[in-house]
Amino acid sequence: MSRVLGIDFGGTKVAIGVSDTDGPRPAETIRLETGDRTLPRTLAAARELLGSPVAVGVSTCGVIRDGRVRLAPNMPGWEGLELPRLLREEFGPTPVLIDNDVNAAAAAELRWGALRGVSTGLYVNLGTGLAAALVVGGRVVAGAHGAAGEIGYLLGSADEPGFAEGRAPLEERVSGIALATRGSALLGRRVTAAELLDLPGGPARGIVDEALDVLAMNVANLCVVLDPERVVVGGGMMGRAELILPRLSAVVSRAVPFPPEIEPARFIHDAPLLGALALAYATSGPR
């Protein structure tokens, strides 16, 4: 049976998976720490896992622009890397499809998950960072420069520092790292975003409430622009979906002329790896 290969290059770990059935359960997976010689170590491990894939899907942090990785400042050695060329050299004539991690996660939801059958949709990833994927015509929209859905750079006011100043204004308010940073400063001890979301009340609850209000407003504005039929929310922060989704739904229902459904993603853990496998299947044949 034909087998495909998926590779997910994350900020701290690389996941490699093999699948021999068109579904969201890899037959085999291995994981590596990022660091010294991440790419050659990954390719060597992939060769050992599956020497002759019929197709390869690759998920990476950052975006691919002009044959190089861009917008990946948190992964040393990755910014400017000629990843498409290096993968072509490794896999030769084997089809290889590369996308950023959030678009890949959306591809998994489109093929097997909560976006299946959706023509116009929005995927929002609430994790360490913050980003989205726009779905039009049943496909993820790349944008003119491969950066559609990079909502972490949205401004809260016209005069605040933005991308040109090395900032990501919305991500600095809403993401997991933003919640952890603000919560740790307030409480005087190190806390994670998950711990902050679990606190029953007190001053830290104000940080969570503010972040969710800002997120809900921006999701509602995106819905006004895109007019999606469904919004799917994934990422590590969705461990507290019962706290997050009602807040989003309330604002979207009030602000959007034709409010979309708002649902949790089917895939929370390993979503980018599953997305890489979905990309591989997309290159190897029809759905």
N, C-alpha and C positions, 0 to 999 in steps of 0.2 A: 504494500500500500504506500502511496506517495506521502512523504513527510515534509512538513514545513518547519522553518526555524524562526524563532522570535528572539530579539535582543532588546532589552530595556536598559539604557544608560541613565542611571539616576545620579543624584548629587553625592550620595555616599555609598551606594551599592549598584552592582550590575546584576540583572537577572537574565538568564538564558533559558529558553524553553523550546521543547519539540512537541509537535502535535501531529497525529496521524488521522484525526477525525475532525471535521469542521464543527467544533464546539468549544466551549470555554474551559476545557479541562486539559492542560498540558499532560502529555504522557510522561515527560521527564523534565526536571528543572535543576539548574545549578545556580549558585549565587557567588559573587565575588565582591570584595571590598574595592572601592575606587582608590586611586592613589598613584603610585609610581607605575608607569607603563600600563595604564588601564586598558587602552585599546589593544595592544598586542597580546596581553594576557587574556582578554576577552575572546579575541579571535582564535587563539590557541584552544581555549576551553570549548568554544563552539565547534571547532573542527573535531575535537575528541568526542563531543556529544552527538554530532550528526555531520558526517563527512560530505554527503551529497544531497542537500536539501533541494526540493523542486522550486522553492521560493523562500525569500527571506524578508521579514518585516523588522524594522528597527525603530524604536522609540528613543528619543533623546531629550534631555533638558535643552532649553534654548530653541531657536528656530534655524532652519536652513535657508540661507540667503546667498546667492551667487556662488554656490558650491561650497560654502563654509558655514560653520556653526556660529550663530550670533546670539546675543542676549543670554549668555550663559556665564555670568561673572562668578557664580558660586562653585564652579567646577574647575579647579586649576588645570591649565593646559588645554581646556576645551574651546575657549573663545577663539574663533578664527580657524579652528581645525578643519582641514579639507576632508570631512568625513565621507561625503558621497564618493569622491575619487578613491579613497582608501578602501572603501567597501567594494567598489567595482573591481579593484585590483585583487582583493581577496576572493571574491565569489565569481569572477569572470562572467560567463554568459547567464548565470542564474539570476532571475529577476529579483531586484532588491527595491523595496519601497521604504522611504524614511519619512518620519514626521515627528513633531514634538510630542512630548509625553501626554499633554492634555488632549490634543487632537487624536492621538492614538487611543486614549481611554474612551473618547467619544466614539471612535470607530468600533470598539468592542461593544459599546452600548447599542450602536446602530445594527450590528450584525447579530448579536445574541441577547441584548439586554433591554433596558427601559426605553430606548429610542427606536427599537425595531418597528418598522412600518411608518415611522414619522418622516414627513417630507420637510417640514420647517420646524426646527427645534433649537434649543439652547442647552449646552452642557456646561455646568459651572463646577470647577474643582476647588474645594476648600481644604487645603492641606497646609504644608509648611509655607507655601506661597499661595498665590491666587491667580487663576486664569480661567478662561472660558473657551469653548469651541462653538462655532456657529454652524448650524446644519441647514442647508438650502437644497431642495431637490433631492433629499435623502443622502446628501454627501456633505462632508466637512468642508467648509470654505477656507481656503488657504489665505486669501487676501493677495494684494498686488505684490507684497514683499514677504509673504509667508508668515506674517505676524498678526493675522486676524485673531481676535479674541484675547489679546494681551491686555486684559482689563485692569491689571495691577497698575498700569500707568495712567489710569483715568484721574483727572484732577478733581479736587473738591472745591477749589476756588481758582479764579483766573491768575492770581498773582503768586500762588504757592510754587515752590521748586518742583520741577518735573523731570522728565527723562533727560533733558539736556544737562541738568545739574546732577545727574547720577541718582535720581530718586525715582521711586515707584509709589506715588501718593496713596492710591487706594490699597495696595498690598500692605503698606506700612500701617494702615488702620485696621484691616480686617483679617489678614492671614494668621495662620497658626503661630508663626514666629513673632508677629506683631502682638498677639494676645499674650504670648509667653513673656515677651520683653516688658510690656506694660504691667502685667500682673506681678512679675518678679520685682519690679521697681516699687510697686505699691505695697506689696506684702513684706518686702525686705528679705525675701528668700526665693530661691529658684523654684519656679513652677512651670509646668508645661501647659500648653493650651488645653489639653484634655483635662488636666487637673483643675484649671480655671473654670472650664465649662461645668465641671461636676460640683463646684462649691455651691452650697444652698442659698447663700445670700451675702449680705455685707457689702463693703466697699467694692470688692472685686466684681460683684454682680453688675455694677455700673459700667465697668469696662466691657463686659460681655454684651450688655444691652445696647451700649453705644455702637459697638462693632456690628451687631446684628441689624440695627436700624440703618446704618450706612450701607451695609450689604443689601438689605431689602430695597432701599431706594435705588441703588444702582441696578439691581436685577430688574426692578420694575421699569426703569428707563430703557434698559436693553430690550425688554419685551415690547415697549411702545415702538421702538425703532424696528425690531425684527418681526413682530407679530407671530411668535411661535405658537404651535399647537401644544407643545409640551416643553417644560423645563425640567431637566434632570440634574440633580445635585450629588456630586461624589466627593471623594477625598477623605483624608484621615479624620477631619473634624466631624464627619457624619456619624461618628460613634454617638453623638448627641443629636441625632436627626429629630427626635421628638421635641427638642428645644428650638432647633433651627428652622425646620420646614414650616411650622405654623406662623412664625414671624414673617417669613417670606410670602407665604400665601395671603396673609392679611393685607400687606401693603400692595402686592400685585393685584389682588381682587379690587382694591379701592382705586388704584391708579391707572390700570390698563383697560382700554376700551373693550377688548375681547380677551379676558384673562385666560392664560393657558393653564393646563394641568401642571402641577408641581409634584414631582415624585423623587424618591431617593434612587440613586444609581443601583443597579443590580450588583455591580462589581466595585467593591471598596478596596480590598487587598489585591495587590498585583494587577490593578487595572491597566497600567501602561504596558506590562508584559502581555497581557491578554490582547491589548490593542495592537501590539507588534505582531502577534499571531494573526489577528484579524486582517492587518495590512498584508501579511504574507498570503493569506487565502484570497484576498482581493486581487493580488497580482497573478495568482496561479489558476484562476478560473472564475466562472460566475458564482453567484450565491446559490 
